[in-house]
Amino acid sequence: MLTVSVLLLVFIFTFKSLVSYIKKIRTGDPNESDITYWMFSYDFKSPNKDWIPEDKNFLEKKRKRNFLVFILYLNAFGIFLLLNSFTAHLLNYIVNPEFSYPI
């Protein structure tokens, strides 16, 4: 249970730091804001009907930001799994308070 608790704290700290870093970096996309930090760049609908190729530097920034958002989603999934494991360990301790080694 101690391992799960420590991992849960590490994942939560990583999640918060990723969110603040993603909010801080800017790619130059006009649709980007502090509210839409969790969205991938291709989730935004383009106001232009005509396709205009984008700059290579701009595409590289968007790709890096999308990778960070993907890591954020993986981190959120890991927090969900660790929180479920922590709850299961806690309920097991409540029901059976004698010491047992984790499985």
FIDREN-278963 format. One line per field, with one value per residue (C-alpha): z, x, y negated; residue number from 0. Coordinates in nm, 4 decimals, padded with zeros to 6 digits. Layout:
<pts>
w	[Z, ...];
u	[X, ...];
v	[Y, ...];
i	[NUM, ...];
</pts>
This chain:
<pts>
w	[00.0000, 00.0635, -00.2899, -00.4389, -00.2252, -00.3305, -00.6976, -00.6707, -00.5276, -00.8005, -01.0739, -00.9293, -00.9029, -01.2609, -01.3779, -01.2174, -01.3546, -01.7045, -01.6959, -01.5914, -01.8564, -02.1342, -02.0337, -02.0367, -02.3774, -02.6845, -03.0408, -03.2003, -03.2738, -03.2313, -03.0870, -02.8008, -02.4516, -02.0844, -02.1031, -02.4027, -02.2775, -02.2769, -02.6435, -02.9289, -03.2020, -03.4589, -03.2331, -03.3316, -03.6353, -03.8866, -03.9750, -04.3275, -04.5926, -04.8023, -04.7020, -04.6510, -04.5683, -04.2320, -04.1475, -04.0539, -03.7245, -03.6365, -03.7161, -03.4992, -03.2047, -03.2488, -03.2654, -02.9400, -02.7682, -02.8902, -02.7474, -02.4086, -02.4158, -02.4946, -02.1951, -01.9863, -02.0888, -02.0049, -01.6696, -01.5972, -01.6808, -01.4484, -01.1688, -01.2227, -01.1959, -00.8931, -00.7172, -00.7726, -00.6393, -00.3366, -00.2651, -00.2936, -00.0534, 00.1886, 00.1832, 00.2270, 00.5323, 00.6747, 00.6297, 00.7340, 00.9594, 01.0163, 00.8280, 00.4952, 00.2159, -00.1038, -00.3936];
u	[00.0000, 00.2951, 00.4237, 00.0848, 00.0615, 00.4043, 00.3328, -00.0011, 00.1683, 00.4343, 00.1702, -00.0391, 00.2660, 00.3630, 00.0079, 00.0019, 00.3429, 00.2462, -00.0728, 00.1138, 00.3832, 00.1284, -00.0554, 00.2716, 00.4042, 00.2447, 00.2594, 00.1049, -00.2288, -00.5117, -00.7445, -00.5050, -00.5987, -00.5684, -00.9099, -00.8250, -00.4863, -00.6034, -00.7084, -00.4929, -00.4150, -00.6226, -00.9315, -00.9680, -01.1773, -01.0128, -01.2138, -01.0691, -01.2306, -00.9145, -00.6225, -00.3054, 00.0155, 00.1619, 00.5184, 00.7532, 00.8469, 00.4787, 00.4060, 00.6991, 00.5677, 00.2205, 00.3650, 00.5584, 00.2514, 00.0376, 00.2944, 00.2759, -00.1048, -00.0815, 00.1512, -00.1001, -00.3765, -00.1570, -00.0780, -00.4489, -00.5168, -00.2330, -00.3776, -00.7148, -00.5614, -00.3493, -00.6442, -00.8486, -00.5632, -00.5224, -00.8961, -00.8864, -00.5905, -00.7615, -01.0877, -00.8955, -00.7238, -01.0574, -01.2215, -00.9168, -00.6923, -00.4262, -00.1009, -00.0679, 00.1812, 00.0474, -00.0250];
v	[00.0000, -00.2295, -00.1738, -00.2547, -00.5691, -00.6917, -00.6174, -00.7958, -01.1058, -01.0988, -01.0657, -01.3490, -01.5761, -01.4882, -01.5565, -01.9016, -01.9958, -01.8754, -02.0815, -02.3954, -02.3379, -02.2762, -02.5942, -02.7883, -02.6861, -02.8383, -02.7119, -03.0196, -02.8563, -03.1117, -02.8441, -02.7705, -02.8942, -02.7993, -02.6317, -02.4119, -02.2893, -01.9265, -01.9209, -01.7942, -02.0465, -01.8555, -01.8811, -02.2461, -02.3177, -02.5484, -02.8600, -02.8554, -02.6394, -02.6545, -02.4372, -02.6377, -02.4481, -02.5413, -02.6306, -02.3428, -02.5101, -02.5554, -02.1897, -02.0782, -02.2842, -02.1361, -01.7843, -01.8362, -01.9800, -01.6894, -01.4467, -01.6230, -01.6069, -01.2338, -01.1851, -01.3843, -01.1416, -00.8408, -00.9980, -01.0530, -00.6879, -00.5824, -00.7968, -00.6290, -00.2807, -00.3701, -00.5324, -00.2156, -00.0035, -00.2312, -00.2085, 00.1705, 00.1915, -00.0460, 00.1515, 00.4760, 00.3275, 00.2084, 00.5485, 00.7537, 00.5401, 00.8074, 00.7539, 00.9318, 00.8975, 00.7341, 00.9617];
i	[0, 1, 2, 3, 4, 5, 6, 7, 8, 9, 10, 11, 12, 13, 14, 15, 16, 17, 18, 19, 20, 21, 22, 23, 24, 25, 26, 27, 28, 29, 30, 31, 32, 33, 34, 35, 36, 37, 38, 39, 40, 41, 42, 43, 44, 45, 46, 47, 48, 49, 50, 51, 52, 53, 54, 55, 56, 57, 58, 59, 60, 61, 62, 63, 64, 65, 66, 67, 68, 69, 70, 71, 72, 73, 74, 75, 76, 77, 78, 79, 80, 81, 82, 83, 84, 85, 86, 87, 88, 89, 90, 91, 92, 93, 94, 95, 96, 97, 98, 99, 100, 101, 102];
</pts>
